C-alpha cells in the first residue's frame, strides 16, 4: 500500500516508474545498482524467492528478474545467495529522549544543540542496525530530522510527531516540582521550551498545540490519553483528556489529512479514544478482549512493544508502575493476534541510551506469539502501512516495506535466511552485509567483484 494514496500521486509514481525503466534501457544512465544472485523476502511472503536479480535506479527498485537490461555503468553487487529484504521499520521511537539520560535532560547545561547532537549519534547507530524508517512519537526532533534529510546527519527516514500533547498532570507533564502552571503563572516549563511537550488543557489549547506541531511539519499527532510508567505524576490506571478535548485534536489533525495516535494502556482510556476518532493506540498492554474487538470494528491500529519488566537504570517507582503492564502484556498479544487487530511494532526506549543497542534483540521476544514470517511482515510491510496513515503529511513519497518494482530502495542484504533463523536479525553488525536507504549504500561488507 502506498504511503500516499491520492490518484494524482499514484499516477505520478507510475509515470516515474515508466521513465526510470526507459532511462536505464535507452536513455542517459541513472545511478544504478544491480543486485545479482539474491533471494528476496518481499515483505509479505512466507518463503524466499529463487535466486534472482534486482535493479535499483536512483532511489527506486525498477526491475526484478533475470531478463532485464541494466546500464553497463551499473554497479554490480554479488549477493551470493543471501537474502534481500526491505529495511526494518520501528514505529515507536523517541530519538531525543532515547539518546539522553534523565540526568542529562535535567541538566541546566542542556541546550537544543546538545540534544540534537545526541539524537543524531543515535540515529546513525539506528540506521546501522538496519532500521531505515522510524516514527518518532514525541520530543524535539525537528533539527535532527532536517539534518538527516539534508545529508548533514546519517540516519533513517523520520515520521515526526513533534512535542507530545498532555493535560496538566498527564503523562507528558514533565515539570519539575518547583515549576508552576503556565496558565496560572505565565511561565512555560523547561520541557515545553525544549520542545519536548505541550501542556494543553481545554479544547482551545489542544487545538493550538496540535496546529503548532502541524505547522512545524508533524506527520501525525501524539496525544497522552492515559497514565504511564515513565512519568512522575500520573498512575497507570488514570484516564486523561475529556472526550471533547480528544475530539478537538482529531478534528484538527483530520483537517490536515493526518491522524492522532494516543498513549494509553487501559480499556477505559482506549474506548474514549476510539469514540473520539483516534486511529492508533500506542502500548495497550492492559486491554481486554472486548476493547481489542472494538478496535477491529473501528479499524484502529495497535502500536505495541515487547517490554521487559526492568532495565539496569530503571528506578524503583518506574519498576513498580510497570508491573500491571507486564502482567497484561502476555495476555494482550495473543488475543490481539487472534482477533485480527492491525498490529505494528516499536521499541519505546526512554532515558537509557545503552538500551538502544538492544533494538534488534527485542524483536525476538515476538516469537512467543508469532512465526518468523509474521514478525518480518510486521517489521516491514505492516509497519509501512501504519506510516501510510499520514497521507499527504508523510515527509516522503513512495512505497516502503516491500521489495517490488516501483518501491523505494530501502533494502537490507542479510547473511542467511531470516525466515528460517530470525535470530540473524538480532545481530545486525555480523549479519547485515549491506544497508541501503533511498538508493544510497550506507554499509557494504561485500568485496567489489570488479
C-alpha positions in Angstrom: 0.0 0.0 0.0 1.3 3.4 -0.9 2.4 5.8 1.9 0.3 8.3 0.0 -3.0 7.3 -1.6 -4.3 10.1 -3.9 -4.9 9.3 -7.5 -2.6 12.1 -8.6 0.4 10.7 -6.7 -0.4 7.2 -7.9 -0.3 8.5 -11.5 2.9 10.4 -10.9 4.5 7.3 -9.4 3.5 5.2 -12.5 5.0 7.9 -14.8 8.2 7.9 -12.7 8.5 4.2 -12.9 8.0 4.1 -16.7 10.5 6.9 -17.1 13.0 5.0 -14.9 12.6 1.8 -16.9 13.1 3.8 -20.2 16.1 5.6 -18.9 18.1 2.5 -17.9 17.2 0.7 -21.1 17.6 3.5 -23.7 18.3 6.9 -22.2 21.0 8.6 -20.2 22.3 6.3 -17.4 21.0 6.9 -13.9 22.8 5.9 -10.8 22.2 2.2 -10.9 23.0 -0.7 -8.7 22.4 -4.3 -9.8 22.0 -7.0 -7.2 22.6 -10.4 -8.6 22.2 -13.9 -7.0 19.9 -12.7 -4.2 16.9 -14.4 -2.7 14.1 -12.0 -1.9 11.8 -11.6 1.1 9.3 -9.2 -0.4 7.7 -8.1 2.9 4.7 -10.4 2.8 5.7 -13.9 1.6 6.4 -16.9 3.8 9.2 -18.1 1.6 12.2 -16.6 -0.1 12.2 -16.3 -3.9 14.6 -18.4 -6.0 17.9 -16.7 -6.8 17.3 -13.6 -9.0 18.4 -10.1 -9.8 17.2 -6.7 -8.6 17.9 -3.4 -10.3 17.9 -0.1 -8.4 17.9 3.1 -10.3 18.5 6.2 -8.2 16.2 5.6 -5.2 13.7 3.1 -6.8 13.5 -0.6 -7.4 12.9 -0.6 -11.2 13.2 -4.2 -12.2 13.2 -7.7 -10.6 14.1 -10.9 -12.5 16.7 -12.4 -14.7 15.5 -10.9 -18.0 16.5 -7.3 -17.5 18.8 -4.9 -19.3 21.0 -2.8 -17.0 23.3 0.0 -17.9 26.9 -1.1 -18.5 27.8 1.5 -15.9 25.6 -0.1 -13.2 27.4 -1.1 -10.0 27.1 -4.9 -9.6 26.7 -6.4 -6.2 27.0 -10.2 -6.0 24.5 -11.3 -3.3 26.0 -14.8 -3.2 22.6 -16.3 -2.5 21.9 -14.2 0.6 18.5 -12.6 1.5 17.5 -9.2 0.1 14.6 -7.7 2.2 13.0 -4.4 3.0 14.7 -2.2 5.6 13.3 -2.6 9.1 10.8 0.0 10.5 10.4 1.0 14.1 7.1 2.9 14.7 7.7 3.9 18.3 10.9 5.7 18.9 12.0 8.9 20.7 15.2 9.9 19.0 16.0 12.6 21.6 14.5 11.1 24.8 16.2 7.8 24.0 19.6 9.4 23.4 19.9 11.2 26.8 19.7 10.0 30.4 17.2 11.7 32.8 20.1 13.4 34.5 21.3 14.9 31.2 17.8 16.0 30.3 17.5 17.7 33.7 21.0 19.3 33.5 20.9 23.1 33.5 23.5 23.0 30.7 21.4 21.1 28.3 20.8 23.1 25.1 18.8 22.2 21.9 22.1 21.9 20.1 23.5 19.3 22.6 20.2 17.3 22.5 20.2 17.4 18.7 23.8 16.1 18.5 23.0 13.2 20.9 19.9 12.3 18.8 22.0 12.4 15.6 24.5 9.9 17.0 21.7 7.5 18.0 20.0 8.0 14.6 23.1 6.9 12.8 23.5 3.9 15.0 19.8 3.0 14.3 20.4 3.0 10.6 23.4 0.8 11.1 21.1 -1.7 12.9 19.0 -1.9 9.7 16.2 0.5 10.6 15.7 2.6 7.5 12.5 4.3 8.7 11.1 5.3 12.1 8.1 7.1 13.6 9.2 9.5 16.3 6.2 9.7 18.7 7.2 12.6 20.9 10.0 15.0 21.6 12.3 17.7 20.0 13.1 16.0 16.7 12.8 18.7 14.0 16.6 19.5 13.9 17.8 16.0 13.6 15.2 15.1 11.0 16.1 18.1 8.9 19.7 17.2 9.2 19.2 13.6 8.1 17.1 14.7 5.1 19.7 17.3 4.1 22.6 14.8 4.4 24.2 16.6 7.3 23.5 13.6 9.5 23.2 9.9 8.8 20.0 8.2 9.9 16.7 6.7 9.0 13.7 8.3 7.4 11.7 10.0 10.2 8.0 10.5 10.6 7.9 13.2 13.3 5.1 13.9 15.9 6.8 16.9 17.5 6.1 17.7 21.1 3.8 15.4 22.9 0.4 16.9 23.9 -0.6 16.3 27.5 -3.1 17.6 30.0 -1.9 19.1 33.3 -0.7 16.3 35.4 -0.7 13.9 32.4 1.9 11.6 31.0 3.6 14.5 29.2 3.7 16.8 32.2 7.5 16.8 32.7 7.6 19.8 35.0 10.0 19.8 38.0 8.5 20.3 41.4 9.3 24.0 41.5 7.7 24.7 38.1 4.2 26.0 38.3 1.4 26.0 35.8 1.9 28.2 32.7 -1.8 29.0 32.6 -1.8 30.4 36.2 1.7 31.8 36.5 2.6 32.7 32.9 5.9 30.8 32.6 6.3 27.8 30.3 8.2 24.9 31.8 11.7 24.0 30.7 10.4 20.8 28.9 8.0 23.0 26.9 10.8 25.4 26.0 12.9 22.5 24.8 10.1 21.3 22.5 9.5 18.1 24.5 5.8 18.6 25.3 2.8 20.9 25.2 0.8 21.0 28.4 -2.6 21.9 27.0 -6.0 22.0 28.8 -9.4 22.6 27.2 -10.5 22.4 23.6 -8.8 25.7 22.6 -5.4 24.9 24.0 -5.5 21.4 22.5 -6.3 22.8 19.1 -3.5 25.3 19.3 -1.0 22.6 20.4 -2.0 20.3 17.5 -1.8 23.1 15.0 1.6 24.2 16.3 3.0 20.7 15.6 1.4 20.6 12.2 2.9 24.0 11.4 6.4 22.6 12.1 5.8 19.5 9.9 4.3 16.8 12.1 3.3 13.8 10.1 1.0 12.6 12.9 -0.1 13.9 16.4 0.8 12.2 19.7 -1.7 12.7 22.5 -1.4 11.4 26.0 -4.7 9.6 26.8 -3.8 7.8 30.0 -1.2 7.3 32.7 2.3 5.9 32.1 5.3 4.2 33.8 8.0 6.8 33.0 6.1 9.9 34.3 6.1 11.1 37.9 2.6 12.4 38.5 0.1 10.1 36.8 -0.7 6.5 37.9 -1.0 4.0 35.0 -4.7 3.5 35.5 -5.9 7.1 35.1 -7.8 8.3 32.0 -6.6 11.6 30.5 -8.3 14.2 28.4 -12.1 14.5 28.1 -13.9 13.3 25.1 -14.3 16.8 23.8 -10.6 17.7 24.2 -9.6 14.5 22.4 -12.2 15.1 19.6 -10.6 18.6 19.1 -7.2 17.0 18.5 -8.7 14.5 16.0 -10.6 17.3 14.1 -7.5 19.5 13.8 -5.4 16.5 12.6 -8.0 15.3 10.1 -8.3 18.9 8.7 -4.6 18.4 7.7 -5.2 14.9 6.3 -3.5 13.0 9.1 -4.3 11.3 12.4 -3.9 11.2 16.1 -2.2 8.4 18.0 -2.6 8.1 21.8 -0.5 6.8 24.6 -2.9 4.5 26.6 -2.9 1.2 28.4 -6.4 0.7 29.8 -9.7 -0.2 28.3 -11.4 3.0 29.6 -8.8 5.3 28.0 -8.8 3.4 24.7 -12.6 3.3 24.4 -12.7 7.0 24.8 -10.0 7.4 22.2 -11.9 5.2 19.8 -15.1 7.3 20.3 -13.1 10.4 19.6 -11.9 9.1 16.2 -8.3 8.2 17.1 -6.6 5.9 14.5 -3.7 4.4 16.5 -3.2 3.3 20.1 0.3 3.1 21.5 1.0 0.4 24.1 -2.3 -1.1 25.1 -0.8 -4.0 27.1 -3.7 -3.9 29.7 -6.5 -4.1 27.1 -9.2 -6.8 27.4 -10.7 -8.8 24.5 -13.8 -6.7 24.1 -11.8 -3.5 23.7 -9.5 -5.1 21.3 -12.5 -6.3 19.3 -13.8 -2.7 19.3 -10.5 -1.7 17.8 -11.1 -4.2 15.0 -14.6 -2.9 14.4 -13.4 0.7 14.1 -10.2 -0.1 12.1 -7.9 1.2 14.9 -4.2 0.1 14.8 -2.4 -1.2 17.9 1.2 0.0 18.0 2.6 -2.3 20.7 6.0 -3.1 22.2 7.8 -6.1 23.6 8.7 -4.8 27.0 11.0 -6.2 29.7 10.0 -5.9 33.4 13.0 -3.9 34.3 16.2 -2.4 32.9 19.5 -1.7 34.6 18.9 2.0 35.2 15.2 1.9 35.9 14.3 3.3 39.3 12.0 1.6 41.8 9.0 3.7 41.1 9.1 3.0 37.4 9.6 -0.7 38.0 6.6 -0.7 40.3 4.4 1.2 37.8 5.3 -1.3 35.1 4.1 -4.4 36.9 0.5 -4.3 35.7 1.7 -3.5 32.2 3.9 -6.6 32.2 1.1 -8.7 33.6 -1.2 -7.6 30.8 1.4 -8.0 28.0 1.4 -11.8 28.0 -2.4 -11.8 27.6 -2.8 -8.9 25.1 -0.5 -10.1 22.3 -2.2 -13.5 21.6 -5.7 -12.0 21.9 -4.9 -9.1 19.6 -3.4 -11.6 17.1 -6.4 -14.0 17.2 -8.9 -11.2 16.9 -7.2 -9.7 13.8 -6.2 -6.4 15.3 -3.9 -4.4 12.9 -0.7 -4.7 14.9 2.5 -2.6 14.4 5.7 -2.9 16.5 8.1 -0.5 18.1 10.6 -0.2 20.9 10.0 2.9 23.0 13.4 3.3 24.7 13.5 6.3 27.1 16.3 7.9 29.2 18.7 4.9 29.0 20.8 5.3 25.9 22.6 2.0 26.5 19.4 0.2 25.7 19.3 1.3 22.1 21.8 -1.4 21.2 19.1 -3.9 22.1 16.7 -2.6 19.5 17.1 -5.7 17.3 17.1 -8.2 20.2 13.6 -7.1 21.3 12.3 -8.4 18.0 13.0 -11.9 19.1 10.5 -11.6 22.1 7.7 -11.6 19.5 8.5 -15.3 18.7 6.3 -16.3 21.7 3.3 -15.3 19.7 4.3 -15.1 16.0 6.2 -17.0 13.4 9.3 -15.5 11.8 7.4 -14.8 8.6 4.7 -12.9 10.6 7.3 -11.0 12.5 9.2 -9.9 9.4 6.0 -8.9 7.7 5.1 -6.8 10.8 8.5 -5.1 10.8 8.4 -4.2 7.2 5.1 -4.3 5.2 2.7 -3.8 8.2 4.7 -1.0 9.9 4.9 0.7 6.5 1.1 0.5 6.3 0.8 2.4 9.6 3.2 5.1 8.3 0.9 5.4 5.4 -1.9 6.8 7.7 -0.1 10.1 7.5 -1.4 10.5 3.9 -0.3 13.8 2.4 1.5 14.8 5.6 4.1 12.0 5.0 7.5 13.5 4.6 8.5 11.0 1.9 6.7 9.9 -1.3 6.7 6.3 -2.3 6.2 2.7 -1.1 8.1 1.3 1.7 8.2 -2.1 3.4 8.3 -4.2 0.3 10.7 -5.4 -2.4 8.6 -4.7 -5.5 9.1 -2.9 -8.8 8.4 0.8 -8.1 9.0 0.7 -4.4 11.6 2.9 -2.7 15.0 1.3 -2.4 15.3 0.8 1.4 17.0 -2.6 1.5 19.0 -5.0 3.6 21.2 -7.8 2.4 21.1 -10.4 5.2 23.6 -13.2 5.5 21.4 -16.4 5.6 17.7 -16.8 5.7 15.9 -14.9 8.5 12.6 -16.8 7.7 14.4 -19.9 8.9 16.5 -18.2 11.6 15.0 -15.0 12.9 18.0 -14.6 15.3 20.0 -13.3 12.3 18.1 -10.0 12.6 19.3 -9.7 16.2 23.0 -9.4 15.2 23.0 -6.7 12.5 26.7 -6.0 12.8 27.5 -9.5 11.7 24.6 -10.4 9.5 23.6 -7.3 7.7 26.0 -7.3 4.8 24.6 -4.3 3.1 22.3 -1.5 4.2 20.7 0.8 1.6 18.4 3.7 2.3 16.8 5.7 -0.6 19.1 4.1 -3.0 22.3 5.0 -1.2 24.6 2.4 0.3 25.5 3.1 4.0 27.1 -0.2 4.7 28.7 -2.8 2.4 30.9 -5.6 3.7 30.9 -7.4 0.3 34.0 -7.2 -1.8 33.6 -5.4 -5.1 33.5 -8.1 -7.9 35.3 -5.5 -10.2 
